Amino acid sequence: MYVHGKRSVFYLSATNLFIFMQKKEYYINSKDGCRLYYRCWEPEGGPVGVINLVHGFGEHSGRYNEWAQKFVQAGYAVTAVDYRGHGKADGKRGHASSMQRLLDDIETLLHLSRQQFPHAPHFLYGHSMGGNLVINYHLRRDRGELKALIVSSPWIKLAFEASVFKILLAKMLVHVFPSVVTETNLVVEHISHDPQVQEAYRADPLVHGFISLKLYDVITRGGNFILKNGHRIAIPTLLMHGTADMITSYKASLYLGYKGREKITFKSWPGLYHELHNEYEKEDVFRYIYEWLKKIS
């Protein structure tokens, strides 16, 4: 049922008990007035912690509904936004004018999340492009409000290299036509081994395959910043990547894991593709995250 943007949901847990979960969805405004779409999955009673989720490029937070329920079953609340240019949020599809605007969207999410759950530890979880953003948020803005980071398959570098011609052309045009978008030509079969996940991705009307010259430049520079400053990561960080990822670079994550080894736990998933949470081994992935969270709590 829906009541003022809230939905009550029951689901069956692994222990065959019915668990109560409340789901909330509504629009919120970022610092510059850009309208974002907020989602919250909340267990009955106070959560043991809050997972603040930042989705990847071209998708939206609604794709994490089943993943969020696993955390709720374990006692965690999960919050997320569709950030600008994605999902139900405002903004041109696949475009953002700066890293600062994207970090503003994350700050907006965290501000609301802390208001709703002021007494629980807060974790920031980013996948793919979201992984790039959450690390940049920690390095540039974190003032001690975060307990830890969880990062999966981050877009620090892509798993493939664009041609030199395309790179030079983009660098020249980004200052003249920053909001011009181009198709990403993502190979959907590379997101997960599961055909049902692939088909759902293709059929999802909120998924898009366009990126602006400016956003590509912003994320590329953000990835380079991470590689130069990874040693400055100051909170426990779980960094995970599948060795068979053909979308974002496993080697870049491996390098970051080594550079920030004082705080980073690097977990390699042999043979897995880009969306670890949507692979056949997703139960193992969740179990690893959950056990890691228990260790640092």
N, C-alpha and C positions, 0 to 999 in steps of 0.2 A: 504494500500500500504506500501511497505517497501523501505526505503531510508537510506542507510548507517546504518542499524540496528535500524531504527526508523519506527514506524507504526502509522498512523493517524487513529483514531477510532471515530465514532459517535455512541451515544446511546441515548435512550429516557429516560428522567428523570420522576420523579413522578409528575412533573408539566406539563408534555407533551411538554417540550421544548427539542430541540436537543442540546446536550452539546458536545463541541469539547474536545477530549482528545488525547494526544500524548503518545504513549507507546514506550519505548526504551528498547532494549535487546542487551547485548553484554558481552563478557568475560573481566574480570579484574583480576589482579594478587594481591594476598595477600602478606604480608610482606616477606614470605619465598619463594615466587614465585609460590605457589599453585594457579592454575587457578580457579576462582570463576565465577559464572554466575549472571550477574547484570540485574535487571529489574527496570524500572521506569514508573509509571503512572502519567501523569502531566496534570493539568487542563489548559485551555487557560488563559493566563495572569499569573500574579504572584500568587503563592499559599499563603493561610493564614497561613499555617504551613506545616511541612513535617513529615509524618509518616514513620519511618525507621523500616521495618518489618523483624523479625527473625523467620523463620518457625520452625516447630517441627521435632522430630526425624523421620527418614525414609521417609520423604516427600520432598517437594520442594516449592519454592516461586510461581511457576506457578499455584499452587492450589488455590492461593488467588486472582486470577484475578477479579472475581465478587465482592469480598469483597473490593478490592482496588478501584473499580469503585464507590462504595458508598462514600468513602472518597473524591474521585475526584469530585463527584457531589456536595459535601459539601464544595469544595474549597481547599482541601488538596492535596498535591502531596504525592505519596507513592513510596518509594524505597525499594528494597529487594535484597538479594543475596541467591543463593544456596550455602551454605557453604560446606567446604571440606567433602567428603564422601557422598554427597547428590545431587540429581537432576542432573544437567548438569555440576556440578563442578568436578574437579579432585579429586583424592584420593580414597583409598579403601572404598567400600561401608560400611557405618556404623562404620567407624574407624576415630579417631583423637588421636594424640599422647599426647596431654595435653590440659588443660583448656586454657593455654596461646595462643596456636595456634587458638583455636576457638574464643577467644577474639580478636586476631589479625584480623580474618575475619570480625568481627563486626566493628572493628576500621577502616578497609579498606572501608567498606560500608559507615560509617559515614563521613570519609574523603572525599569521592567522592560526597556524598550527600551535604555536606556543601559547596563544590566547586560549585556545580550546583545551590544551593539555599542558598547563603550566608546571605541573609537578612531576612529569615523566621525562626521562632522558630522550633526546632527539637525535636521530640518525638521518643522514642524507644519502640517498640511494640513487645513482644515476646509471642509465644504460645507454651505450653507444654515444650519440651526441650529448645526451644527458650526462654521461660519464665525464666528458670533457668539461661540461658546465659545472658539475658539482666540485670537481677538483679546482677549477678556476675560482669558484666561489670561496672555497676554503682558503686558498692561497691569497686571495685579494680582499676578502671581506669578513671572514669568520672572526668573531670577537669572543670566542670561547663558548658559544651557545650550542655547539655540536659535540656529541659524545664520540661519534665515529663516522667514517664514510664507508659505503659499499658501492663498488664500481664494477660494472660488468661490460665487457667488450667495448671499452671506450674508444671513441673516435679521436685518437691522438694523431694518428696518421691513418690513411686508407691502406687497405691491403694490396692495392694496385697503384701504379704510378700513371698519372695522366701524361700525355705527350708534351714535350718541351714547348711545342707550338701553342697548344691549348693553355698551358700555364702562363706563357708570356702574353698571350692574347687576353686572358682573364685579368692579369695584372694591369694591362693598359686600359681595359674597358671599365674596371671596377670603379674608377674615379669619375668616369663620365656617365655610365649607366649602372649605378649601384643596385637598383632594384629590379633590373632585368633578370628574368628567371630562365633557367635552362633545365631540360629533363635530366634526371639522374641516371636513367636507364638501369635501375636496380634490378638485379636478377632475383626474383622472388624465391626461387628454389634455394637460394643461398642463405635465407634467414633461418631456416630450420629443416631438419630431415623429415618432419611430419607433413604429409600432403594436406592434412586438414588445416594446419596452421597456414600453409601457403594459400589455400583456397579462401580461407577467411580473410586473409590480408588483401587478396585481390578484390574481394567482394565488399570490403569495408568502405563506405562512402566518405569517411573522415580521413582516410589515408590518402596521401598525395605523393607524387614523384617529381617535385619541382624544387629547385634551389636557386636563390639569387646569387649574383656574383659577389655581392657584399657579404652575405651570410657564409658563403664558402670561404671567403677571405678571413672573416671573423673567427671561424672555427679552426682554420689552418693556423692562424697566428696564435690562437688559444692553445692548440696542441704543441706548438713550438715553445710557448711559454711554460707549459707543464714540463716538457723534457728538460728545460734549462733550470727549472726551480723545484723539481721533484724532491730534492733533498730537504726542502723547507716544509714538507708535509709534517704536521705536528700532532696529529691525532691518529689513533688506530684506524687503519684503512685495509679493507679487504678488496683486493684487486683480482678479478677473475677473467679468464679469456679462453676460448676454445682454440685448439691448435689448428683446426680446419676452417677457421673463419676466413671467408673470402671477401668480406666487406670492410672490416676494420683490421688494423695491423696487430697481430699477435706479438710480433717482434718489438713493436713500440711499447706494448704493455710490459713485456719481459724486461726491457731496458729500464722502464720506470720503476718496476718492482725492485730491480737491483739498486737503482740510484736512491730510492727512498726506503731502503731495506730496514732502517731503524724503526719505522712505523708501519710499513706495508707488509701485509701477508699476501703473497702472490700464489694464486691457485690456478694451475693449468688443467684444462679439461681436454684430454686427448680425443681427437676426432670430432669434437662438437663444433657446430656452426655458430652463427652470430647471436641468435636469441637463446641463451642458455636456459632461460625460464620457459621456453617453448619447445625444448628438445625432449626426446623420449626419456632422457635421464633427469628430467626436471625435479623429480622427488629427491634424487641424490644431491642436486644443486641446492635445493631448499634446505635439506638436512645439514649440508655443510655450512650454509649461512647461519642457520639457527644455532648450531654448535659453536660457531665463531662468536656470535653475539653473546652467548652464555659465558664464554671464556673472558670476554672483556668487560662484562657487567659486574 
